[in-house]
Structure formats: C-alpha cells, structure tokens
C-alpha cells in the first residue's frame, strides 16, 4: 500500500493580504523555501514531496509515522510565520490515498479557517510490512533537439505543460497521479499499473499530440527507493537510445 500526506498552509490566503497585501516576490520566496524545507525533512525518512499549488503539497510518506509528521509540523511552526496542517491516508492506489488524506483534513475545518491550526488528521497509516511504492519517471523524447534549441522558452514550456495535461488526464483514470519535477521530467506514483498500461498511455499521447515520451518504472518499500529504481530504468532506456519504451526495475527487499 502507498501512503500519501497532504500538506496545507493554515489560513494562507487571508495571511497574504493582512494587514495589507504582501510583496509577491516575498511570497514566492517563502513558498519555495517551504517546499525545499519539507522536501529535506521528509527525505530524511525516504519520503518524497511534490508541490501542487505551493500552499498545498502532496507527499509520498511510506515510512513516516504519526510522530514524524508532528515533528515536521513543530519545526515549521518554529521557523515560519504560519503553521501547516496535514492529512494522511493509505490505500492501494495513490489517488485513493491522497483522497483519504484530503477528506481527513477537510473534516477538521476549511483551509482558510482562522480556527484550524497545525492539525494532524490521520485517516490511516501503512503497516511497514505492507509498504509498497511504485513510481514512473517519465520524460519527453529528445526535448533539447526538438524544442529547447529551436523554440522560444515559453513555447517550449507550453508543450511541456501540454504533455503534463495529457498524462494527468489519462493517469488519474487509472488511480495514478502525476507531478512535474523540472525540465521535461514528470514523476507518477502509479501503484497498481502494469508496464503495459503505462506504455499504452505513452503511445496514445504520441498518437494524439505527437509528443514522444519514455518512462522508467521503479518499485520499493518507500518513495526514495522506488524513484531511484525508476531513474535507473530511464537511464537504461537512454543508454539503448530507444525513444519509446518502458522498463521495470523492482527493488530487492
């Protein structure tokens, strides 16, 4: 099973305009620092954080228990001008796990409620014996030659976002998630999907929008191990100079 944690800044919207609107540059810096800070702390337990809307983040947290989450919340409270609340859920698929985490937190109050502060709402935690994470590292084929070196920076970004949209649309139907991780790279927590199902999605996207994609798939007891295996799978594809196929490496645990 996979464990997902929703991280939400408490009462963030009202805080950004009280007593007057804060400088946008300062808010962007603060959001980036929070993301880096959370990534550093959760990575210590072999988890992995993904930004969604910056005031909301999602993390794969297999290996983190109740106290681990509380410790991170205390650390953020001590060093930032706001607090964070967390919802935690575990399920067979990433989409269902994040849904459980979200619903658990929503029951404790709204995101802009002045009453809700530093809540830890746990729907369920993964038993260490049942812990399992599968992720796919997906990237665009030959993006430097076909986009980066010939198109404008914004047009290239537009095409990367287009690929992301199509991937998200197709993966969510399978209970998987997708996150942009920089450059032309995406990471998809995808417990329950077979190599063939992922390859079929990549082929469909190439047929529909003419953007070629490739993916390495990794498996492990935690996000760090699974992501590393996925990276190795993707590198093997690159070493073979093959522009569309998937590869599975399973962590030996």
C-alpha positions, 0 to 999 in steps of 0.5 A: 500500500502507498501512503500519501500526506497532504500538506496545507498552509493554515489560513494562507490566503487571508495571511497574504493580504493582512494587514495589507497585501504582501510583496509577491516576490516575498511570497514566492520566496517563502513558498519555495523555501517551504517546499525545499524545507519539507522536501529535506525533512521528509527525505530524511525518512525516504519520503518524497514531496511534490508541490501542487499549488505551493500552499498545498503539497502532496507527499509520498510518506511510506515510512513516516509515522504519526510522530514524524509528521508532528515533528515536521509540523513543530519545526515549521511552526518554529521557523515560519510565520504560519503553521501547516496542517496535514492529512494522511491516508493509505490505500492501494492506489495513490489517488485513493490515498491522497483522497483519504488524506484530503477528506481527513483534513477537510473534516477538521475545518476549511483551509482558510479557517482562522480556527484550524491550526497545525492539525494532524488528521490521520485517516490511516497509516501503512503497516511497514510490512505492507509498504509498497511504492511504485513510481514512473519517471517519465520524460519527453523524447529528445526535448533539447533537439526538438524544442529547447534549441529551436523554440522560444522558452515559453513555447517550449514550456507550453508543450511541456505543460501540454504533455503534463495535461495529457498524462494527468488526464489519462493517469488519474483514470487509472488511480495514478497521479502525476507531478512535474519535477523540472525540465521535461521530467514528470514523476507518477506514483502509479501503484497498481499499473502494469508496464503495459498500461503505462506504455499504452498511455505513452503511445496514445499521447504520441498518437494524439499530440505527437509528443514522444515520451519514455518512462522508467518504472521503479518499485520499493518499500518507500518513495526514495527507493522506488524513484531511484529504481525508476531513474535507473530504468530511464537511464537504461532506456537512454543508454539503448537510445530507444525513444519509446519504451518502458522498463521495470526495475523492482527493488530487492527487499 
